């Protein structure tokens, strides 16, 4: 079974979007086990055993929505440092994916992401998906955009995440995209996908798993080209590999990853 942890706050709309995303995972009714988690923050002056899951409307919304879609659900309340407890629970459950709903549309980057969502992104050792404030997912085969940079390790992780989804390869089609930075001027070099080892690695790894792949190389401003490709192909989600493990938060996320994550109107998965 494919195990998904869904940590919710008290925002019912975000919780509903998290549930919608999980219920649209491939073969979700037969292959997905979801855990809806509410962590009571330390400043609430209470402990988890003093709060019933049914008292948290957003948590109930997510759990009921998933069960209505036929997804198996475990309901859980815990307390402590919110991000730390989310990561700890994901480790204890050996979750395949964490689905958070932290994007907002105002303020600086940390406010946009939400401090808890950003802390989970930077701490978790497994794929983290951010659904944001709206989720529109098509029916049928899942169309996924896989923008890669020059890191073969990250490209492998992106490909392996897609190959691990339930009912892959029948349920997934991928577009592997490499953007040659700023090379969109007259007389710029030709954009050859096969020149980029990481792009080839991702495509070949996906094809070896039986997933249909379109290989695309373009030139231009990287973040904009990723967003344009997602819109032009009307993809269901974007799978990025932008987490790094050194430096301050902005470096950890990568500026392009952060820009795409805050702008794209579709779910973003970071594999690291």
Secondary structure, DSSP 8 states (H G I E B T S, - for coil): -EEEEEEE-S-HHHHHHHHHHHHTSTTHHHHEEEEEEEEE-GGG---GGGS-GGG-HHHHHHHHHHHHTT-EEEEEEEESSHHHHHHHHHHHHT-SEEEE----SSSSHHHHH-HHHHHHHHH-SSEEEE-TT-----SSSEEEEEE--S-HHHHHHHHHHHHHSTTTTTTEEEEEEEEEET--STT-----GGG-HHHHHHHHHHHHTT-EEEEEEEEE-HHHHHHHHHHHHT-SEEEE----SSSSHHHHH-HHHHHHHHH-SSEEEE--
